[in-house]
């Protein structure tokens, strides 16, 4: 199978063999992995055609990312985060890089790591300023493998997802196809990332504006299962487990609001909010073990039309009357099947990470099985 642009890579990360440790300076301070300095792009503009992704051992790069996340301990940067907590930041970085796009400007180009302006966006500073953690984790590998930041972010996001899935009590193998060979840019993307107070119609409009489907939008929101604020969380639960809990909570409505305005509260504990609140607003689900942003309450099926309703056991007749029936169906499907979510998420991530991407002329198609790479 030959793709018209870029290089296709099949990341069967679950089959990787550890051959050597991450190529990092192990004697350096953990603050080495918190990088405020903005690196210079290597493959921007006409320099992009110097980039040959065919020379890269993408399997080993992915394993090196996983090995970094497996490092015990942490205390990285001013927030003293653990190595494994960087996994959720890598997952999030792919969305913030590719999802900052409108009308042919921005998209998946690595500017998330290469533009100082994007560090200042409020969406990149909640719950903490996370771009320096992503740069710190990936800079040694970008330098070692001589790859573009756009590729590093996309492939590392897939590897981090597999790392988190392996930590899940309901582990289900995941397989990713990631296009590589992207050019990069240090010009800030348009600041179009959604804020935490968007309603479902506003989210649908946003998804359409960046060129992804309603279905992909629902799938990508499922990654919120592992996005957390780092305070009063239970180690090994939300921060470090990939799951379909987001959809289960969205169907059941086990929700309380610790900040914000509530206009109704039903027996399930769902608080519906009329007014937008400052970002971040805390919405606690699942007996307080999971924390999401306030828009996760806005777009959950149990919030339909700002009525305190749950549809988990709805009949098809009841469901047909729900104005958010498409959302309800998707939530129900993924709430009941982690396998379905883990099958669909890699495809949605691939499409997200190709938004408005520009590629080196040195393209081809690769399949990666274990650590053996074959051109076809």
N, C-alpha and C positions, 0 to 999 in steps of 0.2 A: 504494500500500500504506500503510495507516494503522495505526500502532501504538497500543495502548491506553494506554501510559504513555510519557512522555518524548518526545523528538525523535529521529528516526533520521537519521543523517548518513552518506552514502556518501563515504568518503575515498579518492578515487583519487589518492593523493599523487604517484604517478609522473608525472602529467600537469600538476602545478602549474607555473606560470610564476613566476619570481622577479620581483616588482614593486618591492620595496623591502627594505632590510636590516632586521634585527631591531630593534625599537624599544627599544634599550638605550642607556645612557649610555656611549658608546664610549671616553670619556676616563677613565672610572673604573677603579679597581683591579680586578684579577681577583677579589679577595676580595669584591667586590660580589656575586658569584655563589655565595658560600658564606654562607648566611643562618641563623644560630642563633636569631635572634629569631622568635617565633611570631606570625604575622599574625592579625588579628582576622577572624572569618568575616563575610561580607556577606549570605549567603543561608541563615541558620540559623533553624529554627522557622518562625514566621509570616512572617518576612522572605523566605522562599524564594519566595513568590508574587510578589515584586517582580522576580524574575529572568525575563528574557525571552530565551531562547537564539536566538529567531528574528532578533534584531537583530545577531547576531555573524557576522562573516566567518570561518567555521571553516576555510575553505581557506587564508586568509592566516595565521591563527593557526598552523596546521600547518606552513606554510612558514617562519614565523618561528622555530619550534622547530628545524626542520632547518637554517636559516641559523645559528642559535646553535651547533649541533653541528658545523657546517662551519668555524667560526672557527678559524684556525690557532693553534697553540700552546696555552698553558694556564697551568699553575702556579696552579690555583684552590685556595683553601682551605689548611688545614694539611697536607693530603696532596699538594698541588701536582699535582693531576690535570689532564689535558688537557680541553679543551672536549668533544672527541668521546667521551671516556670517560664523560661524563655520560649518553650514550645508553643504556648498559646499566643505569644507575641508574633512568632513566625507565621502561624496560621492567619492571624489578623493582618499582618503586613501585606500579604498577597491581595487581600481585598482592598486595603487602603491604597495600594499602588495601582491596581487595575481599575478600581471603582471610582477613581477621581478622574472623570472624563465627561466631556460634553461637546457636541457639535464638531467632532474631528480633532479636538484638542485634549491632550493628556492620555491617560490609559496606562497600559503595562509597559513602563519604560525605566523602572528603577529610580525615578525621581524621588520616591519615598525616602531613599537613603542618600541621595545625592543633592538634595535641595534643602538648604537651611530654612527656607520659608515654610516648607511643609512641617518642619519640627514644631512650628508655632501654631499650627492648626489646633483648635480645641479638641477635635476628634482624635488627634494624636497625643493628647495630654491627659486623657481620661482612661483609666483611673490614675495613670502615671505617664510621664513622658517616655514612651516606649521605643521610638526610633533609635536612640543611642544603644539600647540593648540589642536590637536587631543588627545594627552596624557592627557592634563589638563582637557578636557571635559569628558573623559572616565575613568580616574583613580579612582575617587570616586565610580563609578558604578562597575568597575571591582572588586574593593575591597569589596563592599557591596554584590554583587551577587556571588563572588568567581568564576568568569568565566575566560576563557582563552582570551588573547588579540586577538587571531585570530578570535574567535567568536564575541567578542565585536566590532571589526572593521567591520565585515561583516554585522551583524545585525544592527548596528548603521548607516551604509551606507544606508540600506533599509529604516530605520525610518526617516533619514534625507531627503531622496528622497520624501517620503510621506509628510513631513513637507513642503518642497518646492513646491510640487504639490498643496497642499492646498492654498498656497499663489498665485497660478496662477489665472489670470483672466479667464482662460478657464479650470477650475478644472475638472479633470476626475479621479475618484477613482482608486487606484493602489493596487494590492495584490501581496505579495511576498512569495515565499517559500525559506527558507534559511536553509541549512544544518548546524547543530551545533554539538559540541563535538570535535572540532579541538584541536590538540596539538599545542604548541607554541614553538618558538625558539628565542634565542637572538643572533644567528649567522647570520651575514648579508647575505641577498640574493645576487645572482649575479646582478651586475649593468646593467641590460638589458633594463631598461625602455626607451622608445623612446624619442629622443630629438625633439625639436620643428621644425626641418628643414627636417624631413623625407618626401619623396615623397610617392605617393600611392603604387608603387611597393615595396618600402622598408617597408611600413606599412603592406602590405599583407605578406611579408616575416616574419615580427615580429609576426603578429597574428598566423601564422603557427608555429613559433618557440615556442610559449607558449601554443599551443594546442587548440586554439579557432578558430571558423570558420570565414570566410569572413563576413558572415551575422552578427555574434555576434560582430565582430570588428566594423562594421558600426553602429550597435545599441549603443554600449558603447561609441563611439565618440559623440553621441548625448548629453551626459552629459556635453559636453563643453558649452552648453547653459548657464550654471550657474558657469563657471569657469572664474574668472575675476581678474584684477590686483588691484582693490580697490582704484584707483585714478581717479578722475573726472567721476565717474560713477553715474548714477541716482539711488538713493535709491529706492528699491522696484522693480527694473526692472531686470537687469541681475543677480545680486547677489542672488536674493531671489525668483525668479519665475522659476519653472520647466516648460518647454515647448518644442515644436518641431521647435522652431525658427531657430535652427542650420541648419536644413535641408532646410527650406524655404530660408534662406540666401544662402545656398550652391547652390540652384537651380537658384536663381535670380541674384547672382553676384553683389549685392550692396556693393562693396568693395573698400576701399582705403588703401594704405599702408603708414604708418607714419614713419616706419623704414624699411630699406631694399633696394633692387635693383629691379627696374621694367623695363621690356623690351617691354611691350606693354600695352596699356590702351584703352579699347573700350568704347562705349557710355554708357555702364551700370556702368562703374567705376571699373571694375575688373582689378587689376594690377597683371600681371603674373611675377613671379620671377625666374630668372635663377640661381642666386647664393644663397647659404645658408647664413643666417645672424646669428649674435649672439643671444643667447637665453636670454631674451625674445625679440622677434620682434613683433611689434604691427600691427595687422590687424584689422581695424575697419569696421564693417558691420552694416547694418540697420541704416543708417543715424548717425552712431557714437554711438549708444546706446549699442551695443554688441561688446565685444572684445575677439578675439581668438588668438591663436598662429599662426605662419606662416605656419605650416603644415596643418592647416585647410583650407588655401587658396590652398596649393599644392594638396590636395586630393579632393577638392570640384569638382563636375561634370563640372562646368563651366571652369575648368582649364585643361580639357582633352587635352593631348598632347601639353601642353603649348600654346594652341590657345585660344584666347579670344572668347569663345563660350558659349552660354547658351542653355539648352535643356528642359527648363520647358514646352514649347509648341511644342517640337519636335514630328514629326510623327514617327510611328513605323519604317518606312523605314529609316528615318534619324538616329534614335536611333540605328538601327542595324549596322550602320557604325561607331558608336562611340566605340573606344577601351576600354572605361571605362563604357560600357553599364550596367554591373551589378551594379556598384556603382550608376549610374544614376537612375536605376530602384528603388533601395533601397531608395535613397534620395527622389525621387518623391513620393514614397509610404508613407514615414513618413512625408514629407512636407505637404501632403494633409490630413493626419489622425493622430491627437494626440492620439486618442484611440488606434490605431495600435502600435504606439511607446510605449505608457504606458502599453500595453499588452506584448510586446516583451522584453522591457528593464528588467523587473524583472527576466525573465528566463535567459537572458544573464548574469545578475549580479550573479545569482546563480551558473552558470557554471564557471564564472570567479573566484568566491570565493571558489571553490573546487579544483583549480589547485594544484596538488601535495600535497593536504592536507593529514595529518595523523590524525587519530581519536582515541579517548579513546575507550577501550573495552566496556564501558557502553553505548551501542547505542540502538536505537529503532526508532520508527517513531511517530511523534506527529502531531496533528492538533490543531491549536489554533484558537478559535472562540471567539472574545471579550477577556475576561480574563479567560475563562474556558479551561483547558487543558485536553485532553483525550488521553490515550495511546491506540493504535490500531494495 
